[in-house]
Amino acid sequence: MSESRESRPRRFLVCEPRHFAVQYAINPWMNPDRPVDVDLAREQWQELIRVYRAHGHTVDAVEPVPGLPDMVFAANAACVVGGRVFGSLFHAPERRPESLHYDTWFKTAGYTVYRPEAVSEGEGDLVWTGRYVLAGTGFRTTREAHREAQEFLGHPVIGLTLVDPYFYHLDTALFVLDDANVCYYPEAFSPGSREVLRRLFPDAVEATREDAMSWGLNSVSDGRHVFIAPQAEALSARLADHGYVPVPVDLSEFHKAGGGIKCCTQEIR
């Protein structure tokens, strides 16, 4: 039986895909020989921003930089909780220059930015639940960064091990629905991590591999509306059964780079 859900206005930080391309391969989704339709990518991204604003959310933007094709994936640049900005140190050398430009934006906006010493890829692997941080590791962000995040953010950080290279970031395998619940694909995690998630979220919405491969878990929820890939039809139906309102937004061009709705969306808390 569905329940009534409440949305909460959010503030998002994004980056226009002016220079978006697939020029290298740092995850299984990327193939430099597979062309990206840049005009379509820009249209899809603009639609995402339009939909966010139509649902009452604030959207700020970082200026894109030539030569940084993945800068559009704003979520990877930081994790912001309570006005504290825990920055990024990317695993791939190709992406490391992105951190400077995002740090500059946050500092200009009046925030203090902490630059981690260990590899950490922002909200790609650090997911705020409203009570604590779920922290992914296994492919990108390290456990040392989990410890740094806990010290800086002052909230408990719970480590989760990812085991499937297609779901190399936590935000490709799990997203927060509201302050009490999450949606995730269990098989993306190690057995012990699956057990932790079941204990923490006994009423979680569990997804299938098909849901995950359709980018259904790289979604953004405002507590009621779930901005989700239209390809994830079965998951959308399941979320609707739980009282959430799926809002399909197609970012298929970004899937070619291993990204989707959440990857393009940094939340400023």
Summary of the structure (lengths in Angstrom):
residues: 269
radius of gyration: 16.8
end to end distance: 31.4
largest distance: 49.4
contacts: 946
relative contact order: 0.18
helix: 33%
strand: 22%
